Amino acid sequence: MNSLNEKGVQFLLIALGIWMAKELQYPLSVLIVLPFVLFSPLGGWLADRYCKTRLLQAMVLLQVIVLAGMTAGLFMHNLWVAISFFTIFCVQAMFFSPAKKGLVKDIVGSENIGFASGILEISSMLALLIGQIGALSVVYILLCKWGSTAGFEAAAWPCACATGGALLVFILSLTIPRFKAQSSRPFKWSLFWEHFTQLKMLWRNPVLRNSEVGIGYFWFIAGTMMLIALQMASAAHPVHSSADFMEVLGQQKDSALLMAWISGGSILGGVLASVVCAKKIRAWVANAGGIGMTIGCILLAFVPYGTTLFFLSLSFTGFMAAGYLVPLNALLQDRADNDKRGDVIAAGNLVDCFLGIMSVVVQFAMKEAGLSPQAQCALLAVSSAVVALFIFRKMKKYV
């Protein structure tokens, strides 16, 4: 639900920004990951020091408050109020993540961590997809009913529904079992600049380090592909300065369709990888996923946009990428010490989000350099091949 709401309101704000002649896709993409870069040590410390269940419940309650504020901002026709509350939402997501991921091993143990970790990632991907497409679909229906000038109202009502859904989730979260905190480390102000300490701890352990290299690259390529899809949709459905919200929505629906294909493949790949790794983390799943991810990027570089083969290539890329991610995530969560798991996950989030920011910078640079989306996919194929070779050489030592 956290992922669904975050992605849904992000795309509502992107659509409103385009309607108001403001390109928000790049700053909002950075805004989502920036709190992980700034506050990861504090988030990891909280997840280790206190009951993860209590922390998760507090973050879900904060989500309700934030969504209510965003809804009010949209009803007031004030985009900047909505963006301000969205900023708080991004900070909330940072504190939410270590608690959510840290609870997995507490609940299922090492034996089932491969399957459970995969299901966790799949549910997040599915929620991102539903949030993105669902929000735009609701807005489209409301605009057809109210007219293309009712952009703010059409965006506000999905936000209001998300607020109600988050309230229900908070009530349900009260049933999650509690587990004893694994650490007694006291608060220190140095937590605000302990990033390098956490990264050093992660980097000293070769299993954790090499797993995180692979995981971080997944989020780099995921962020880059999302922005490439937006660029493809913009080229296929250009929006002029005088466009109404319906035209903007048409462009956003096209980008959502592209993401649906790649996310749908990711969900199927994640399910299969989770089943295969149900009782044991298997290295060959990550190796096969890395090779397939490279092949998918090659296909996207040469297959014409909008054809059936193009959409199948998108789905295939997502399918193989998810298979690549599942065993790496499970290995990271399983091999981290119990009393340091929150710190390890926070350090991993820091790397993931730094690479998420780099994906925005790299894709923007490729776009400004005049590279077509197909050429950008070709470059991703080269980098994917390098990372796949690295994972192949390292993973066989550990599992």
Beta strands, then each sheet from edge to edge (+ up, - down):
end
